[in-house]
Amino acid sequence: MIKRGLIVSCQAKPDEPLYGNIIMAKLAKAAEIGGASAVRVNTTADVIACLKEISIPLIGLIKKEYEGFYPYITPTMAEVDDLYKIGCRIIAIDATSYDRPDGLTLEEFVKNIREKYDVEILADISTVEEGVYAASLGVDYVATTLYGYTPDTVDKNSELITELREPNFEIIKELKAKIDTPIVAEGRFWDAKNAVKALDCGAYAVTIGAGITRPQIITKKIVDEMNEFIDKEN
């Protein structure tokens, strides 16, 4: 359902200024007007609000943490059920190699979704190996969303906040050489320059979140770069 191009992630945490389903719906509408091919939206409330505003495809997810388990992006069938009930037909799931809170393997999880619902599945992965495995299970898209966020891929030496660290272009190239499943570049791709480079590396589509819909992070990026110049002047 997703055309080749830009996917805009319209998400905000409860402690962020733009938090709220009305605001997310307006951001999604703005993304549609700007030519985005799809939006990525978290929580049932935000998905419901956005579906009322837009006609482009919506990738839905529910972030839910289960104590003792890493997977938090639509990690169980309970979240899938909730998304389907409200009209979501493209669902993002955690496809990392970590143990799942419901005890299912990723293969069992994907199989359950396929048997129960007619939806497209976007698999969020953090490594090439995870992407290859997810593709072998027949998911519709493989997204590099979780590279740099999982315990095994996070850069513990960087002083930058996670959203301002460099994107990983190599993972796209490696995945492109190994799978035919459409690859979605996601994870700090930030701007048009990075997005075009990701396409050139083999991405089918590119998701940008912080660089478009999180103004406090956009501001911080600009301020940090200006302060670096100012510090050199002094």
Disulfide bonds with the S-S distance in Angstrom:
none
